[in-house]
Amino acid sequence: MKGISIIALLLVFLSPSAFAQWELLSGESSINFVSIKKSKAGEIHSFRKINGSINGSGEAVVNINLGSVETNIDIRNDRMKAMLFETSKFLEAKISGSININKVSNLNSGDTYTESVKFNLSLHGVSHEITNDVQVTKLSGERLLVTSIKPVVISANDYGLEEGVEALRSVAKLSSISTAVPVTYNLVFKKLKA
Protein backbone atom coordinates (compact mmCIF):
# COMPACT_ATOMS: atom_id res chain seq x y z
CA MET A 1 0.00 0.00 0.00
CA LYS A 2 2.83 2.36 0.95
CA GLY A 3 4.62 1.62 -2.36
CA ILE A 4 1.47 2.46 -4.33
CA SER A 5 1.10 5.78 -2.45
CA ILE A 6 4.68 6.82 -3.31
CA ILE A 7 4.15 6.01 -6.99
CA ALA A 8 0.88 7.95 -7.00
CA LEU A 9 2.58 11.00 -5.46
CA LEU A 10 5.38 10.86 -8.04
CA LEU A 11 2.85 10.74 -10.86
CA VAL A 12 1.01 13.75 -9.45
CA PHE A 13 4.12 15.90 -9.07
CA LEU A 14 5.93 14.99 -12.26
CA SER A 15 4.74 16.81 -15.35
CA PRO A 16 3.83 14.55 -18.29
CA SER A 17 6.30 16.62 -20.34
CA ALA A 18 9.12 15.34 -18.14
CA PHE A 19 8.69 11.94 -19.79
CA ALA A 20 8.52 13.32 -23.32
CA GLN A 21 10.87 12.19 -26.04
CA TRP A 22 11.81 14.69 -28.74
CA GLU A 23 12.99 13.77 -32.23
CA LEU A 24 15.08 16.04 -34.47
CA LEU A 25 13.31 17.17 -37.63
CA SER A 26 16.23 17.03 -40.04
CA GLY A 27 14.39 18.76 -42.89
CA GLU A 28 13.80 21.84 -40.73
CA SER A 29 17.16 21.83 -38.94
CA SER A 30 20.56 23.05 -40.04
CA ILE A 31 24.21 22.89 -39.03
CA ASN A 32 26.39 25.36 -40.95
CA PHE A 33 30.11 26.05 -40.92
CA VAL A 34 32.29 28.68 -42.54
CA SER A 35 35.62 28.07 -44.24
CA ILE A 36 37.94 31.04 -44.61
CA LYS A 37 40.52 30.96 -47.39
CA LYS A 38 43.27 33.41 -48.35
CA SER A 39 42.62 35.18 -45.00
CA LYS A 40 39.63 37.08 -46.38
CA ALA A 41 37.17 34.91 -48.36
CA GLY A 42 34.51 33.11 -46.31
CA GLU A 43 32.17 30.42 -47.66
CA ILE A 44 29.20 28.83 -45.89
CA HIS A 45 28.79 25.05 -45.96
CA SER A 46 26.28 22.67 -44.38
CA PHE A 47 25.35 19.03 -43.85
CA ARG A 48 22.28 17.56 -45.55
CA LYS A 49 21.85 14.56 -43.24
CA ILE A 50 21.54 14.99 -39.49
CA ASN A 51 19.43 13.16 -36.92
CA GLY A 52 19.03 13.25 -33.18
CA SER A 53 16.81 13.27 -30.13
CA ILE A 54 16.27 14.60 -26.63
CA ASN A 55 15.15 12.08 -24.03
CA GLY A 56 12.91 12.59 -21.02
CA SER A 57 15.88 13.60 -18.85
CA GLY A 58 17.03 16.32 -21.24
CA GLU A 59 19.95 14.35 -22.67
CA ALA A 60 20.43 15.40 -26.27
CA VAL A 61 22.28 13.64 -29.10
CA VAL A 62 22.78 14.91 -32.64
CA ASN A 63 24.50 12.78 -35.28
CA ILE A 64 26.00 14.43 -38.37
CA ASN A 65 26.59 12.38 -41.52
CA LEU A 66 29.88 13.88 -42.72
CA GLY A 67 29.35 12.29 -46.12
CA SER A 68 26.43 14.69 -46.61
CA VAL A 69 28.64 17.80 -46.54
CA GLU A 70 27.33 20.43 -48.98
CA THR A 71 29.65 23.15 -50.25
CA ASN A 72 27.69 23.82 -53.47
CA ILE A 73 30.65 22.56 -55.53
CA ASP A 74 30.68 18.81 -56.26
CA ILE A 75 34.47 18.41 -56.50
CA ARG A 76 34.90 20.30 -53.21
CA ASN A 77 32.30 18.05 -51.55
CA ASP A 78 34.30 15.00 -52.69
CA ARG A 79 37.60 16.48 -51.53
CA MET A 80 36.22 17.37 -48.09
CA LYS A 81 34.83 13.86 -47.66
CA ALA A 82 38.04 12.12 -48.75
CA MET A 83 40.80 14.48 -47.62
CA LEU A 84 39.40 16.32 -44.59
CA PHE A 85 36.77 14.18 -42.87
CA GLU A 86 38.09 10.82 -44.19
CA THR A 87 34.54 9.49 -44.32
CA SER A 88 35.74 6.01 -45.28
CA LYS A 89 36.93 5.76 -41.64
CA PHE A 90 34.93 8.45 -39.81
CA LEU A 91 31.48 8.76 -41.37
CA GLU A 92 29.76 10.48 -38.45
CA ALA A 93 30.35 13.27 -35.98
CA LYS A 94 28.36 13.14 -32.75
CA ILE A 95 27.24 15.95 -30.44
CA SER A 96 25.99 14.97 -26.99
CA GLY A 97 24.93 17.08 -24.03
CA SER A 98 21.84 18.03 -22.06
CA ILE A 99 19.32 20.84 -21.73
CA ASN A 100 17.22 21.83 -18.73
CA ILE A 101 14.14 19.67 -19.32
CA ASN A 102 12.31 21.29 -16.37
CA LYS A 103 12.54 24.69 -18.05
CA VAL A 104 11.35 23.14 -21.32
CA SER A 105 8.36 21.61 -19.54
CA ASN A 106 7.34 25.00 -18.15
CA LEU A 107 7.51 26.88 -21.46
CA ASN A 108 4.34 28.04 -23.17
CA SER A 109 4.19 28.35 -26.96
CA GLY A 110 6.32 31.32 -28.01
CA ASP A 111 8.32 31.37 -24.76
CA THR A 112 12.10 31.24 -24.85
CA TYR A 113 15.03 30.98 -22.46
CA THR A 114 18.81 30.94 -22.77
CA GLU A 115 21.38 28.81 -21.03
CA SER A 116 25.04 27.91 -21.23
CA VAL A 117 25.35 24.26 -22.28
CA LYS A 118 28.33 21.93 -22.08
CA PHE A 119 28.43 19.27 -24.75
CA ASN A 120 30.88 16.81 -26.27
CA LEU A 121 31.80 16.87 -29.94
CA SER A 122 33.19 13.58 -31.21
CA LEU A 123 34.83 14.13 -34.60
CA HIS A 124 37.51 12.24 -36.52
CA GLY A 125 38.06 9.83 -33.60
CA VAL A 126 38.59 12.63 -31.04
CA SER A 127 36.18 13.97 -28.40
CA HIS A 128 36.31 17.39 -26.70
CA GLU A 129 33.96 19.24 -24.37
CA ILE A 130 32.65 22.58 -25.64
CA THR A 131 30.57 25.24 -23.89
CA ASN A 132 28.07 27.23 -25.93
CA ASP A 133 25.20 29.61 -25.16
CA VAL A 134 21.94 28.35 -26.63
CA GLN A 135 18.45 29.75 -26.98
CA VAL A 136 15.56 27.34 -26.51
CA THR A 137 12.16 28.34 -27.93
CA LYS A 138 8.87 26.48 -27.62
CA LEU A 139 7.48 26.89 -31.14
CA SER A 140 4.28 25.06 -30.21
CA GLY A 141 3.17 22.38 -27.78
CA GLU A 142 4.85 19.79 -29.99
CA ARG A 143 7.88 21.65 -31.38
CA LEU A 144 11.08 22.96 -29.84
CA LEU A 145 13.86 25.08 -31.41
CA VAL A 146 17.43 24.99 -30.06
CA THR A 147 19.69 27.65 -31.59
CA SER A 148 23.29 28.75 -31.07
CA ILE A 149 23.38 32.33 -29.78
CA LYS A 150 26.99 32.74 -30.90
CA PRO A 151 28.99 30.65 -33.37
CA VAL A 152 31.03 27.80 -31.91
CA VAL A 153 34.62 28.08 -33.15
CA ILE A 154 36.04 24.62 -33.80
CA SER A 155 39.81 24.23 -34.17
CA ALA A 156 40.78 21.66 -36.79
CA ASN A 157 43.97 21.03 -34.79
CA ASP A 158 41.94 19.80 -31.78
CA TYR A 159 40.47 16.99 -33.88
CA GLY A 160 43.49 15.93 -35.91
CA LEU A 161 42.16 17.62 -39.05
CA GLU A 162 45.11 19.94 -39.73
CA GLU A 163 46.65 17.56 -42.29
CA GLY A 164 43.34 17.42 -44.13
CA VAL A 165 43.10 21.22 -44.18
CA GLU A 166 46.63 21.40 -45.58
CA ALA A 167 45.79 18.79 -48.23
CA LEU A 168 42.76 20.83 -49.31
CA ARG A 169 44.85 24.00 -49.40
CA SER A 170 47.49 22.33 -51.53
CA VAL A 171 45.15 20.70 -54.06
CA ALA A 172 43.18 23.94 -54.49
CA LYS A 173 46.45 25.94 -54.79
CA LEU A 174 45.38 28.43 -52.09
CA SER A 175 47.72 30.54 -50.00
CA SER A 176 45.85 29.59 -46.81
CA ILE A 177 42.76 27.97 -45.30
CA SER A 178 41.97 28.83 -41.69
CA THR A 179 42.01 25.97 -39.18
CA ALA A 180 39.51 27.89 -37.00
CA VAL A 181 35.99 27.11 -38.22
CA PRO A 182 32.87 28.97 -36.97
CA VAL A 183 29.82 26.68 -36.65
CA THR A 184 26.15 27.63 -36.11
CA TYR A 185 23.07 25.45 -35.66
CA ASN A 186 19.28 25.66 -35.66
CA LEU A 187 17.76 22.42 -34.42
CA VAL A 188 14.01 21.77 -34.49
CA PHE A 189 12.66 18.91 -32.39
CA LYS A 190 9.18 17.40 -32.36
CA LYS A 191 7.65 15.78 -29.29
CA LEU A 192 6.85 12.13 -29.86
CA LYS A 193 3.46 10.88 -28.76
CA ALA A 194 3.62 8.71 -25.65
Rosetta blueprint (number, residue, H / E / L):
1 M L
2 K H
3 G H
4 I H
5 S H
6 I H
7 I H
8 A H
9 L H
10 L H
11 L H
12 V H
13 F H
14 L L
15 S L
16 P H
17 S H
18 A H
19 F H
20 A L
21 Q L
22 W E
23 E E
24 L E
25 L L
26 S H
27 G H
28 E H
29 S L
30 S E
31 I E
32 N E
33 F E
34 V E
35 S E
36 I E
37 K E
38 K L
39 S L
40 K L
41 A E
42 G E
43 E E
44 I E
45 H E
46 S E
47 F E
48 R L
49 K L
50 I E
51 N E
52 G E
53 S E
54 I E
55 N L
56 G L
57 S L
58 G L
59 E E
60 A E
61 V E
62 V E
63 N E
64 I E
65 N E
66 L H
67 G H
68 S H
69 V E
70 E E
71 T L
72 N L
73 I L
74 D H
75 I H
76 R H
77 N H
78 D H
79 R H
80 M H
81 K H
82 A H
83 M H
84 L H
85 F H
86 E L
87 T L
88 S L
89 K L
90 F L
91 L L
92 E E
93 A E
94 K E
95 I E
96 S E
97 G E
98 S E
99 I L
100 N L
101 I H
102 N H
103 K H
104 V H
105 S H
106 N L
107 L L
108 N L
109 S L
110 G L
111 D L
112 T E
113 Y E
114 T E
115 E E
116 S E
117 V E
118 K E
119 F E
120 N E
121 L E
122 S E
123 L E
124 H L
125 G L
126 V E
127 S E
128 H E
129 E E
130 I E
131 T E
132 N E
133 D E
134 V E
135 Q E
136 V E
137 T E
138 K E
139 L E
140 S E
141 G L
142 E L
143 R E
144 L E
145 L E
146 V E
147 T E
148 S E
149 I L
150 K L
151 P L
152 V E
153 V E
154 I E
155 S E
156 A H
157 N H
158 D H
159 Y H
160 G L
161 L L
162 E H
163 E H
164 G H
165 V H
166 E H
167 A H
168 L H
169 R H
170 S H
171 V H
172 A L
173 K L
174 L L
175 S L
176 S L
177 I E
178 S L
179 T L
180 A E
181 V E
182 P E
183 V E
184 T E
185 Y E
186 N E
187 L E
188 V E
189 F E
190 K E
191 K E
192 L L
193 K L
194 A L
